[in-house]
Amino acid sequence: MVVAVIVIAFVYLSQVYADVLWYQQLGFLEVFVTENLSRIVLFLVAFLVMAGAVFFSLRIAFRSRPIYAPDSAIQDNLNRYQAQLEPIRRLLMLGIPVVLGAFAGTAASSQWQEVLLFVNQEPFGKSDPEFGMDYAFYMFTLPFLSFVTGFLISVVIISAIATVLTHYLYGGIRLEEKGLFTTKAARIQIAVVAALFLVLQGVNYWLDRYDTLLNQGTWAGALYTDVNAVIPTKAILAVAAIIVAVLFVASAFIGRWRLPLIGTAMLIITALLAGGVYPSVVQRFQVRPSELSLEGEYIDRNIDMTREAYGLDAVEVEAYNPEDVPQAGALGDDGETTANIRLLDPNLVSDAFSQLQQFRQYYQFPETLNVDRYEIDGEVQDTVIAVRELDTNGVPAGWVNEHVFYTHGYGVVAAAGSTVQPDGRPSFLQSGIPSTGVLGDESTYEPRIYFGEDSPEYSVVGAPEGQAPAEIDRPQNENSDDESRTTFSGEGGPNVGNAFNRLVYALKFQSTDLLLSNQVNSESQILYDRDPVERVRKVAPYLTLDGNSYPAIVDGRVKWIIDGYTTSANFPYSTQQELESATQDSQTAEGLATALPAEQVNYIRNAVKATVDAYDGSVSLYAWDDQDPVLKSWQNVYPSSLQPFSEMSADLMAHVRYPEDLFKVQRELLARYHVTSTDEFYNNSEAWNVPADPGESADGAATTAATDRQPPFYLTLQMPNQEEAAFSLTTPYIPFVPAGQTPRNVLYGFLAANGDAGTGEDGVKSENYGRLTLLDSSGRDSVVGPGQAQNLFNSDTTVSQELNLLRQGASEVINGNLLTLPIGGGIAYVQPVYVQSSGSSSFPVLRRVLVSFGDNVGFAPTLAEALDQVFGGESGATTGDQENVGETPEDPATPPVEGEGEGATPTPTPTPSEGGTPGGATGDPGADLRTALDDANTAIQDGNEALADGDFAAYGEAQDRLQDALQRALDAEERVSGTTGE
């Protein structure tokens, strides 16, 4: 048993030691020490209070037991119990308090954040409208007092139970023919415990007065009934509880229970009447008949303080009356917006990145890519960006391969967001191996990705100077079969060069290989906890982190940028939101994004911008909202963990963006809280909804299912009445309808959050960053909404004919994200259309662009042509793909599945076989189109017959002919419609 205890203790302490090494290497040891010391102190205090109270209750009750007790059948039974307990009585009198104290200490230690915030709180400098208390009282003091009061009440109740049971067991409390008998000692002890309970209950009643400001009813906060009925009665009950407590103490000495029992009964009756019946009567007969007039003041409080708590009080609302009829040249003033309309859907092009830029089976790209912007040739351009991470599933099996040789990914891959190649492939700005492009090369930035979203569990890296590199770095070049090797040279993890540290981490990862392998040397480091979000979560446990981290090339390094939020559920008069529900949309439902945890909050701030270096894993936390009192309080707790945002470089500032999850929470609240008029808010007549994702819903209608909502989109756009374009996060609104009713999919609002923080100077934040602008078009009840725009696309004859043609074969037509744009004096919708052929190595390519403005629809190979179709033949727009106008797209070749030693040379496009008609161009596009359609029909019939006969070779040949015929049909259709969109 001694050996077992020693082994268990060593394993536990070794894990503590491993954590110390990790935090110390990262420079955040104060976080680990502060949290754990706080937990230990709280555990000890709670343990001593609970264990001490129970122990002395048992001891006092036992020592004051009557020496002689009258004979009775009940007493005889109790005597037998006493005889059985006597051998272990001392053990029980120590063991019971210790066990109860351990439970209490464990529960109390989980409240370490509330205690630290109370001790280190910063004032808000603003007071609530009811009690005049600083907001900090509700945010920091009230939770602490409620925790302490609740804990002490539990201590008193458990002590009372221990007291009564012990007195009953040893005869201090007896049931006799005359009634209940208690000794004087038992009476005094019970009375004191009861008095303590009533005093604490009185404190609880008093605190309940303030808790009414946190109520979550029809409107949040203390309403008319609370202010005029609940709060006064809680004060009365608090005083009454103290009076009854005094009566209990007095009765302990005078020996009569009548007064305290009568007082207790009156207290219970008063609590039922004053705490329940009276407020209900006031609400039913006084408030409900005149609700608006009586509740108006409190509704205003709810509106104002909810908007303040969620950062909505500075929203700029502008009336917007969109034009329905497009005018030629109307987009001439929207050049910055139209030039950056994103045609690459980051949720669809991951396969294209993989097929064109993966190069090895041990690399991978995430399923969803990120949107950022970079300055290229003096112009800021939206980009779709990802890093080439290591895929351990493609690594040869074996501990050395998985943890020593294959340790990191390589390189940033970025494509222009607003244009593609003529054949529909991404137009890469940064690509290849070695990494090259307009964003830099190996001489200007460090491309190796040791820390990423899909990094291995752990890797052992580093070597003495002069030792041959062991880590597989990257292929020599894109077409090479040979890999170069490298040695990690940073400070990325704890050292495992000595035997003790190796043993510690062998236990942590349950790996004997780590302990015994000769690949571990004196300079070896172990890299683990490599996901950027998890890494920041460990060093900043007080933050709620955005579900989407994104990479950027910053100052010659690849940095992961993560947004951190301070949250609370204790802001007075503010409506609570569940973060998980508020941040769900169609992308989270498909696993393309991560929703926030299921936490109720009514206050949120984007307080921290965090970065994680993709090479060495170093973490930097910047106090972004340095006016947030919650963050200031945490800075008092951790004085050296956060840096001021003035320490951020200009390059980093240029890649900071408005956080997506915060925007989702705000847009959900703003759907109702854009209304500041009491009457309209009360009637809910101006409430809006976030529309359903048209790609996931048949009509794009509003829905009560959070998982169906359209996600917000990052776009560079110039809002009406703004002087310049900004990288923004956007979302549309449609009218609110109750569940079960038919939605009206007309556009009522459009919200944009300015995400440009950079000013070109180190540590200087743009004053426009975070500005929320809301275009209110609810005065017009005929503006096309996203669902209607999707219906226009789907029902347009020309569009449906071409899309149906593509869907007849083995190709799949995929609609990209539907973007809403306030341009040309109205609202335009843009949707890229991708085509993906069958086959495991195929990927979506951009073939067409859909545009609508009012009831007008454009459908063309390029955005420029589609806009011209809509805007009278000449939109006046500058687009990113206008150089592709008139280009005849070639059918994109399908590259082979990547493998060891394979290059990036694509396989040639299949040619028609003898069984089909080549259908070459004749000079008559109409004839060519008819011939191509006939060929497609023949190929489909031949393919169906071959499939029915089980002749898969013939079926494959027919599919090749079908692909060729479809491509020729598309080319002929372009020549029919003309390259100018006429």
N, C-alpha and C positions, 0 to 999 in steps of 0.2 A: 504493500500500500504506500509506503514511503517513497519507493522508486517511482510508482505511478504518479504520485503527487508531484514529485520533482520533474518528471518528464512533461506532465501537463503544464506546470508552471514555466518550464523552459520554452515550450512551444509558444505559449501565450506571450511571454516576455520577448521572445525573438520576433514576433510579429509587431509588437510595439517598437522594438528597436529598428525594424525595417521601415516602419512609418517615420520614425525620427530621421533616419538616413534620407528618406525620400524628400521630406519637407525641408530638411537642412540643405540638401543639394539644390533645391529649387529656390531657397531663400525665403520660405514662408514658415519657418519653424514656430514663430509666435502664434500662428493660427492653430497649429496642433497643440501647443502647450496651453494656450488660453482656453480653448474648448475643453480639453481634457481636465485641466485644473478646475474649471468651472463645474464640470460634471462631478468631479470627485468631491469638491466642497459641498455642492448641493446634496450629493448622496449622503455624505457624513452628517450634515446638519439635519436632513430629514430622517436619517437613520436614528440619530441620537434623540430627536424629539419624539418620534413614534415609539422607538424601543424604550426610551426613558419613561414616557407617559404610561405605556402598558405595564412595564416592570413595576413602577411605583404603585399603580392601581392594584395589581395583583398582590404586591407585598403588603400594602396598607390594609387591603381587605383580609388577607390571611392573618396578619398580626393582630387585627382587631376582632378576630372571630371569637364567639362566646366559648368559654371553657366548658360550660355545661349546657346541654340542650335538653329540653323535655323529651321524654320517650314518646315515640309515635311510629306508626308504620313507615311514614315518609322519612323520618329521621333515621330509622334503621336502614333503609335503602341507601340513604346518603352516607351513612357510616361505612357501609360496604364499599361504596365508590371511593371514599376517603382512604380506606385501607389499601385498595388496589392502586391508588395514585401515589401513596406515600413513598414507595421506593424510588419513584422517578419525579417526585414533586420538585425538587431543586432543579433538575434538568429542565422540566417544563417551564418553570418560572423564569429561567434564563433563555431557553430555546424559543418559546413563543414570542417574546419581545424581539429576539434577534431576527426571526423569520419575518415577522410583520415589519420590522424596521428595514430589512433588506428590500421587501416589496415597495415600501414607501420611498426609500432612497432611490430605487431604480426609476419609479414613476416621476419623482421630483427632478432627477438629473436630466430628464428629457426637456425640462423647461429652462434650460440654460440660456437660450437666446432671449427669452422674456426678462430674465433676471439681469442679464448684461445690458440690455437696452434700458431698463429702469435705472440702473446705476449710472449709465453713461449718457442719459438722454439729453437731447438738444431741444430747446423750445422752438415752436413754429412761429411765434410772434403774432398769432391770430387766435381769436377766441370764438367759442361756439355761441350761437345766438340765444340759447336757453339759460345756461348756467354761467356763462362768461368765463369758462375755463379754457386755458390754452389747449390747442389740439393735442399737444404732447401728453396731456393728462389722459386722454382716451387712447392714444397710440401706445404709450409706454407705462404710465402709472396704473391705470385701471386694470389692464391684464395682469400686472404683477400683484396688485392687491386682491384681485379675484382668485389668483392662484394660491396666495398665502392663506386667505380666508377659507377657501375650499379644502386646502390641506389640513388646516387646524381643525375644521369641523370633522373631517374624517378621523383625525387623531382623537378628538373628544368622543365621537360615537364609538370607536373601537375600544377606547378606555372605559366607557360606560358599560359596554357589553362585558368586558373582562371583570369590571367591578361587580356587576349584578350577579354574574355566574359564580364568582368566587364566594361572595357573601351567601348566596343561596346554597352552595355546596357545603359550606362550613357553618350553616345555621344562622348567619346574620340576618337573613331574610327567610321568614317561614310563613307557610300557609296554615292558619289555625282556624278553629271553629268560629272564633270571633272575627276572623278576617285576616288581613295581611299584617304580620308583625315584623318590625325591623328594630335592630339594636340602634343605640344612639350613634355608634361609630358608623354603621352602615348608612344611617339616615344623613349624617353630616357629609360623608363621602359622596353619596348619590346626589345630594342637594348641590354640592359644589360643582360636580360634573354637569348637572343640569343647568346651573347658573352660567357656567362657561359656554355651554352650547347656546343658550339664549342670547348671551352677549354677542357671540359670533354671528348668530342669526340676525341680531339687530344690525350688526355691521353689514351683513349681506343685504338686508332691506335698504340700508342707506346707499350702498353701492348700486343697487338695482335702479335707483333714481337716475343715475348717469347712464346705465345700460339702456334705458329707453331711447337714447339718442342713436343707438346702434340697431334698433328694431328693423326688421325687414318685412313690412307688410305690403299693402297696395302701394304705398310710398314709404321710402326709408326714413327712419328717424322718429322722434317723439311728435305725435300728431295731437289734435285737439284733446282727445280723450286721455292720452298719456299725460299731457301737460296739466289738464284740469281735474283729472280723477286719479290716475295711477301714481303720479309723482307725489301729490299730497298724502295719499293713503300709505305709500311706502314710508314716508317720513313718520307718519303716525305709528305704523307697525314697528318701526325701528325703536321709537321711544317706548312703546308698549312692551317690547321684548326686553328692554333693559329693566323696566319696572318689575316685570315678572321674575327676572333673574334675581333682583334684590329680594323679592318675596321668598324665593327658594332658599337663599342664604339665611334669611331671618327664620324660616321654618326649621332649619337644621338645628337651631339652638333652642327654639321655644317648643319644639317637638310636635307641632301641629302642621298637617299637610293641607288643611282646607283652603287657606288663602292662595298658596301657589297653584293648587289644582284648579281652583276657580279662575285664577288669573290665566292659567294655561288654556283652559277651555274658552275663556273670553278671547284670548289671542288667536286661537284656531278659528273661532267663529268670525272674528274681525277680519282675519286673513282671507277667509272664504268670501265674506260679504264685500269688504273693501277692495280686496285684490282681484275678485272675479265678478261678482254680481253687480256691484256699483258701476265699474267701468263698462260692463255690457249694457246696463240700462242707459247710461249716458250715450253710448255709441248708437244704440237702437232708437231711442226716443228723442235725443237731442241733436246728434250729429247727422244721422242718415237723412232726415227730412231736409236739412239745410247744409248738405255736405260741402258744396263748393264754397259757400260764404264762410263757413267755419274752418275749413281745412286750407283755404287759399294761402294763408300766411305760411303754413307748414309745407305745403307743396312747393312754394317758392324756395324755401330753405333746401328742400330735397334737390330741386333743379340746380340751384347755385352751387351747392357743396358737392354734388355728384360731378358736375362739370369741373370743379376745382380739383377733386380727388383724382380724376383720370386725365388731367391736363387738357380738358376740352374748353376751358373758360376763355382761351384766346383764339378760338376758331374764327376765321374770317369768312362770313357768309355773304355771298354775292348773288343777287337775283340774275338768272340767266334765262334768256328767251331764245332758244335755238331756232335757227332757220330750218325749214323743212325742204326747201327747193334749192339744190346746188346751183351755184352760179359759176360760169367759166372764169378761171383765174382766181377763184376765191381763196385758194391756199397760198397765195403769194406771200402773205404776211406770217405764215406758219412754217417757214423754212426750217427752223431749228427742230421743230416737232416732227415734221414729216421726214426729215433726214435721218431721224433716229427711231422711226417706227420699227419695232423689233419683229423681224420675220422668223428668226430662229426661236423655236419653242424649247426652253431648257428642259422640259419634261419629255421631249420626244427625240432629241438629237444625241442622247447618250450612246445609242447603238452606232450612229455615224462616227462619233469620236472613237468608239472602240474599234470599229472595222478599219478606220483610216489611220488611227494614231496609236493603237495598242502595241503592235510590233512583237510582243512576246506573250506567252500564255501566263506568265507570272505578273502581268500588269492588269489593272482594271480601272474603269471609270465609274463614278457613282451613277445610280439610276436617274437621279435628278441633278442637273448642273446648276450653276449659279450665274446670276446677272450682276455685272459690275461695270465700271467705266474707266477708260484710260485716255490720256491725252496722246493723240497720234498726229504727227505733222501739224501741231498747233491747234488741233480740233479734238474736243472730248467726244469719244465714241463709245456707245454701249457695246459691251462684249458679253458673250456667253463663255464661261471659264470653268476649268476643272483642273485637278492635278492627277497625274498618272500614279496611282497608288499600287502598292504591292498586293498581289492576290495569292494568299497562302494556299488556296486550293490548286493553284497551278505550280506549286513548288514540289519537287521530288520529295517523297516521304523520307523521314529520318530527322533525328534531333539536330544534327549539325546543319543540315540544309535549312530546316525551318527556323532555327534560332541563331545561327552563326553566319551562314553564307548569304541567305536571302534576308535582308534586314530592312530594306527601304524601297520606296518608289522613286520615280524620277520624272521631274519636269512639269512645267505648266503648259497646258494646251488651251488656247483661247481662239475664239472665232468672232468675227464681226456680227453684231446682232441684227443689223439693218440690211444686210445683203448676203447673197450666196453666189456661188459659182454659176455660170450659165446652165450647167447640168443639174443644179439643185443641191449640190454638196455644200457644206459649210465653207466659208471663205476664211481660212485660218490666218490669224495674226501672229500666233505663237505656236510652234509645232515642232515635230521631228525629234530625232535623236542623232547627235547632240541637240539640245534645246536651242532653237534659233527663232528669230522673229523680231517684230518691232518693239516687243516688250523687253528684249535683252537676250543675252546668251550666257554661256558658262563664265565668261569673263566679267559679266556685270551683275549676275545674281546667282545665288546658291540654289541649284535645282533639286537637290536630293530631299526626299520626303521621308523622314524617319518618324514623324508624328502626324497622324492623320486619322480620318474617321474609320478607316478599315485596316489600320496597322496591326501587326501580329500582337499576341498577348505580351510577349517579351522577346527581346533580342539581346545577345551578348556582343558588345562591340568594343573596339579599341585594341591597341597593340603597342608594345615598346617601339621606340624610334629605331628604324632600320629593319624591322621585321617585314617580311613580304605581306602585302595586303591579302586579306582572306574574303572580305565581303564582295559579293557580286554586285557591281555598280550599275552597269547598263550595257547594251550591245555597243560594239565599237561604232557602228552606224546603223541606219535603218535596214540595210540589206546584208549586214554582216552576220555570220554564224558565231562569231567570237564575242565574249563578254570581257569588258575591262573590269578591274577590281579596285577597291578603295578601302581605306581605313577611316572610321569615324574619328574626328579630331576635336569634337566639342566637349562640353560638360553637360551631358544629357541624362545621366542617371547615377545612382550610387555605385561606388567601386566594389567589385567582387574579386579583387586581386588577392585578398588574404583568405585563409581557410575558414575563419569564423564567419565572415560575411557570406562566403559561398554556402556554408551550412545553413545560415539564416534564410537565404533565398531559395535554397533547395527545399527547405521545409515549406516556405511560402508557396512555391509553385509545384510542390510535390514531385520533384524531378531529381532522380539520382544522377542523371546525365549531367546536370548542372554542377553537381558536386564532384563528379569523377572525370569529366571530359578534359583532355589535354588541350582543347581549343580555348579554354579559359586561362588567361595569363595575368601577370602582375598588374597590367594597366587596364584590365577589362572593366567595362561599365555595363550595368544592366538597365535597359530601357523598358519601362512598363507604364501602365496607366497612360496610354498614348492617344486616346481619343481627346481632341481639344476641349469638348464640352465637359467631359468627365474630369479632365485635368483642372479646368477652372472651377468646377464645382467643389473639388477637394480643397482648393486654396481659398475659396470664397463661399463657405457653406451658408451664408446669410443671404445669398442672391438666388433669385429664380432666373434661370438661364433660357434665352431664346432657343427654340428648337432647331434653328438653322445657323450653323457656323459656315463661313465662306472664306476661301483663300484669296490672297492678293499678293502681288509682288510689291514689297514695300522696302525701300532703302536697301535694295540688293538682297533681300531675304524673302522667302515665301512665309507669309504670316496668316494664320487663321484668326479671323475677327469674330468675336462672340459678344452679343449684347446681354448685359445683366440687369435685372430689375429688382428694386426694393418694393416689397408689397406689404400690405396689412389689411386686416378685416375690421379695423377699429376706428375708421375715420367717421366722425359724427355726420349723420344725415345723408350719407352716401349709399347708393344702391350697390349691393353686392353682385358680383359676377363669378361664375365658375370658370376658371381659366381654361380647363379642358374643353368645355362646351363652346366657349367664345372663340377659341382658336382652331376649332375643327372646320374643315371644308372638304371639297371633293379630293384634294390632294392628300390630306391626312387619311382620308378613308381608303385611298388606294395605296397607302404606305409610301408615298412620294415625299411626304413631309411629316414632321413630328409635332403633335399638339403639346401644349403645356400640361403640367400635372393637374389632377382634379383637386384644385384648391380654391376655396372661396375667398375672394378679396374685394375690397371696396376702395383701394388706394394702390396706385402703381406709378412708378417712375423708372425711366431708362437711366438709371443712376451710374452705371459703369460700362465702359467699353474695355473689353479684355482682348489681348492678343496672345497667341501661342506660336512660337517659332517652329516651323515645320522641320527644321534641321536639328536643333538641340532641345526643343521642348520648353524653352524658357517662357515663363508667363509674366505678362505685365498687366496690371490693373490700373485703369485711369478713372479718376473721379469725374465722370462726364457731367452729371448734374450736381454741381458743387453747392447748390442752394437747397438740396433735399435734406430736411432735418433727419430723416431716417438714415441716410448715408452718413451724415455728419456724426450721428450717434455711433455707427459702426466704425467710423474713423477714430473715435475716442477709444473704442475697444481694441482696434488693431491700428495703432498709429503709424506703423511702418509698412503696411501692406499695400496701400494705394498711393498712386502718384497723382498730382494734379494734371488736368488735361493740358495745361500749358507745357508739359513735358512731351507731348505728342509731336511728332515731326509733321511737316507740311505734307509729305508723301502719304503718311498714314491718315491724316485728316482727309485727304482727297479720296480715300476709299471707304471712309465711314459712311454708313447709309442709315436711313430711318428703319428701325427694327420692325420686322414683319408681324411678330406675335403681338407686340404692343399695338400696332395699327389695327389688327383684327379685334382686339379688345375694345379699342376706342370706336371703331366703326360700328360695332354691335351696340354700344351705348348711344352713340350719336344718332342712330336710326330713330331713337325716341327723344333723346335729350338735345337735338338741334332746336327743339321748340323751347322757347323761354317765356311764352305767354301762358299764364296760369290757366285760363279758360281752355285754350287749345290743348294744353298738356293734359288737363283733367278729362277732356272729352276724347282724347287720343285720336283726334280727327286728322292730325298731321303726321302720324307715325309712318315710318318707312320700313323697308326690309332690304336686306342684302339679297340679290337675286340668286337663284340656283344656277349652277354652272351649266350653260347651254349644252356643253359636251356630254353632261351626265344626265340631263333631264330632257324629256321630249319637247317641252315648250319653253325651257329656261325659266319656269315660273318660280315664284317665291315658295319656300317650303319651310315647314317646321323642323325638318331634319337638318341638324347642324352640319352633318357630313355631306350634304348636297350643295352647300353654298359655293359660289364662285370665289376662287382665291383672289387676293389682291395681286397686282402686277407692278413690277418696277419698269418705269418708262422715263425717258428724257422728254419732257414736254414743257411748253410755255402756256401757262394758264391764261385765260382772257384777263386783260387789264394788268398783266405782269410784264415787266420790262425784258426779261430774259428767261430762257428755258432752264429747267433744273431737273436733276435726277430725282424722280419722285415715286412714291408708292401710291397707287390709285385704286379706287373701287367705285362702282355705280350703286345707285339705290332705286328701288321701285316702291310703289305704294304698299303699305301693310294691309293684309287681309286676315281675318280670323281663320283658324284652322278649319278645313273642310269647305271653305268657299273658293270660288274660282278666282285666281289671281288676275290682276290687271298689270300686264308686263309693259308698262310705259315708264320712261325714265323720269324720276322725280329729283334726283340729286347725283352729284359727282364729287367725290372727295379725293383730294391729293395732299400728301404730306411731303414737304420739301426735304430731300435727303442729302443735299449738298452741304457738307460741313466745311470743306476746305476753302481757304482764302489765299493759298500760295505762301503763307507764312507759318513758321513753326509755332505751335501752341496757340494759334488764333482761330477761333471758331466763327463761322459765318453767322451773322445775326439773323439770317433767313432760315437757318437750319431748324427743322422741326415745325415750321409754320404750316398749319392746317388750313386749307382753303376749301370751302364747300360751295359748289355751284348749285343754287336752288332753282330748279326748273319746274317746281310743282304747280306754278301758276298756269303752265301749259299742260293740258291733259292729253296731248296727242304726240308727244315725243317718243320715238321708237326706243324701246328698251332692249337689253341684250337678248332676251328670249325671242322678241319679235324680229330682231335682226337675224338671228339664226334661222327662224322660220322663213324669212325672205330669201335667204341663201338656199335653203332646202327646197323651196317651192318654185324658184326661178327655173323656167323651162330650159334655157340654155345651160345653166349650171347643172341641173339635174341630169340632162342628157349626157354631158361629158363625164360627170361623176358615175353615173350608172354604167357607162361604157367601161370605165376603169374597173368598176366592181365586178364586171362579168367574168373577168379572167382570174388568174391566180394572184393578181395584185390587190393590195388593200389600200383604200383611201382613208387617210387619217386627218381629221380636222385639228388644227393647232389651236392655241389659246385665242379666245375672242377678245380683242383689245378695244376698249372704249376710249375715244379721243374727242375732246372739245376743240374742234378745228373748223375753219371756214365759216365761223359764225353759227355753227350747229353742232351736231353730234355725229361723228363718223365711227363706223365699226370696221375693224380690219382683222381678217382671219387667214393665216397661211394654210395651205392645203398640201399635205404630203402624200406621196405614193410609195408604198413599200411592196416589192415583189416577194414571192414565196422563196423559201430557202433559209437555212440556218444562218447564213452569212450575209443576208440582205440587211438593209437599213433604210429608214425613211429619207426621201429626198424631196425638196421643195419643188412642186410642179406648178402650182397656181396660187394666186392671191385673191381673196374675196374682199370686196369693199362695199359698204352701204352707207348712204347718206339720205335720211328721210326714207322714201320708198324706192330709191334708185339703187341698183345693184351693178357692180362691176366685177368682172371675172376674167383675169388675164395672167399670162406667165410672170409678169412683174407687177410690183406695187405701182410703179409709175404709170403703166398702161391701165391698170384697173382704176386708178384715180382719174385718169383722163377720161375713161369711159363714163364715169359718174358725173364729172364736172364739165360736161359739154365739150369734150374733145381736148380741152386744155385746162388742167387743174391749177397750173401755176406752181405746183409743188416741186420741191427739191427732195429727192428720195435717195436712199443709199444704194438702190439697185438700178438706178436709171441708166447706168452704163451697160446693163444687160438687155436694154430694149433693142429689139431687132436681132438679138443673138438666137441662133437655132440650137436649142439644148441637145446635147448628145445623151444617149441613154447611159447612165452611170454604170460603169463596170462594177461587178461584185467581187471584192477581193476575197481571197481564200481565208479559211479559218486560220487564225494566227497559230504558229507553233514554233518550237525551238528550231532556230536556224532558217526560218522562212523569212523572205523579204516582204516588202509592201507592194510588189508588182501585182496589179489586179489581173484577173482572168479576162479574156476578151469577151465581148458581147456575143451571144450565140447568133448564128445566121439562120435564115429560113431553110428548111430541108426541102427535099424534092417534092414532098407531098403538098406543099403550099405554093402560093403565088408570091413571088418576091415583091411585086407591086412597087417597082421603082417609080420615082417622080416622073411625071409626063409633061409637066409644065401647066397642067390644068388642075389646080388644087381641089376643085369640087370632085373631079373624076378620081383623083388620088384618094380623097376621103372615102368615096363610095367603095373603091376597090379595097382599101384597107379594112373597112367595116365588113365587107364580104369575106375577106380573108380571116378576120377575127371570128366571124360566125362559123366558117368552115372548121377552123382550128378548135373551137369549143365543141362542135359536134363530133369531130374526130376524137378529141380527148375523152368525151363522155363514152363513146363506143369502146375506146381502148380500155378505159377504166372498168367498164362492164365486163369486158372479155378477160380482165386480169393482165393485160399486156402493158406493163408499166414502162417499158422502153418506148413503146409507141405513145403512151400518155405523156412522157417527158418530152418527146419530140414535138407533140402537138402544143404543149405549153410554151416551148421555145418559139414556135410559129406565132402563137397568140401574143407573146410579148412583143415580137417584132411588128405584128400588125397593129397593136395598140399604139406603139411608138410612132409608126407611120401615120396613124389616124390623128394623133396629137399634133404632129408636125404639119399635116395637111390642114387641120383646123386652124392652126396659127396663121397659115398663109391665106386661108379663107377670110378670117377676121381682119387680117392686115396687121402689120407689126406696130401700128400706132394706136391700136384699140378702136378703130373706127367701126 
